[in-house]
Amino acid sequence: MIRVLIADDHELIRAGFKQYIQECPNIVVADEAENGNEALDKALNCDYDVFLVDIGMPGMSGLDILKQLKNQKPDSKVLVVTVHP
């Protein structure tokens, strides 16, 4: 089972990703975070297979989270999403 952490400051976006992911066999949304600090804390203290992270979040940006994860958990699989061009 692939465990995913969804980190986005918009509840509707998280719900949309969650709905889509739940339709995929062998993938489960293990947790959610609504800001960058919460996302990094969960990412560093829990085991997830994939991190789905928004670039623009309060507290800490998705790019800052990516840097921290790559330093502290270098084998992490991270998918960064954004509405920015």
C-alpha positions as CSV (number, residue, x, y, z in Angstrom):
1,M,0.0,0.0,0.0
2,I,1.3,3.4,-1.0
3,R,0.8,6.0,1.8
4,V,0.4,9.6,0.7
5,L,0.6,12.9,2.7
6,I,-1.4,15.7,1.0
7,A,-0.2,19.2,2.0
8,D,-2.3,22.2,0.7
9,D,-3.7,25.2,2.5
10,H,-7.0,24.9,0.6
11,E,-9.4,22.3,2.0
12,L,-11.2,21.9,-1.3
13,I,-8.0,21.1,-3.2
14,R,-7.0,18.5,-0.5
15,A,-10.5,17.0,-0.8
16,G,-10.2,16.8,-4.6
17,F,-6.8,15.1,-4.5
18,K,-8.1,12.8,-1.8
19,Q,-11.1,11.8,-3.8
20,Y,-9.0,11.1,-6.9
21,I,-6.4,9.1,-5.0
22,Q,-9.0,7.0,-3.2
23,E,-10.1,5.7,-6.6
24,C,-6.6,4.2,-7.1
25,P,-6.0,0.7,-5.9
26,N,-3.1,0.3,-3.5
27,I,-2.9,4.0,-2.7
28,V,-4.2,5.6,0.4
29,V,-4.2,9.1,1.7
30,A,-2.6,8.5,5.1
31,D,-2.7,12.1,6.3
32,E,-3.3,15.8,5.4
33,A,-1.7,19.1,6.3
34,E,-3.1,22.6,5.9
35,N,0.2,24.6,6.2
36,G,3.8,24.2,5.6
37,N,4.9,23.8,9.2
38,E,2.3,21.1,9.9
39,A,3.3,19.3,6.6
40,L,7.0,19.3,7.5
41,D,6.4,18.1,11.1
42,K,4.2,15.2,9.8
43,A,6.7,14.4,7.0
44,L,9.6,14.1,9.3
45,N,7.9,12.2,12.1
46,C,5.7,9.7,10.2
47,D,6.3,7.3,7.4
48,Y,4.8,8.1,4.0
49,D,5.7,6.9,0.6
50,V,4.8,10.0,-1.3
51,F,4.4,13.7,-0.4
52,L,2.0,15.8,-2.5
53,V,2.9,19.4,-1.6
54,D,1.6,22.7,-2.7
55,I,4.3,25.4,-3.4
56,G,2.4,28.3,-1.8
57,M,1.3,27.6,1.7
58,P,1.4,29.6,4.9
59,G,4.2,29.0,7.4
60,M,6.6,27.4,5.0
61,S,6.5,27.1,1.3
62,G,6.4,23.7,-0.5
63,L,9.9,24.4,-1.9
64,D,11.2,25.0,1.6
65,I,9.6,21.7,2.7
66,L,11.2,20.0,-0.3
67,K,14.6,21.3,0.7
68,Q,14.2,20.0,4.3
69,L,12.9,16.6,3.2
70,K,15.8,16.2,0.7
71,N,18.3,17.0,3.5
72,Q,16.7,14.9,6.3
73,K,14.9,12.1,4.2
74,P,16.9,12.1,0.9
75,D,15.0,9.1,-0.5
76,S,11.6,10.9,-0.2
77,K,9.3,11.0,-3.2
78,V,7.8,14.4,-3.6
79,L,5.3,15.7,-6.1
80,V,5.0,19.6,-6.0
81,V,1.9,21.2,-7.3
82,T,1.0,24.9,-7.9
83,V,-1.5,27.1,-9.6
84,H,1.3,29.4,-10.7
85,P,2.5,29.4,-14.3
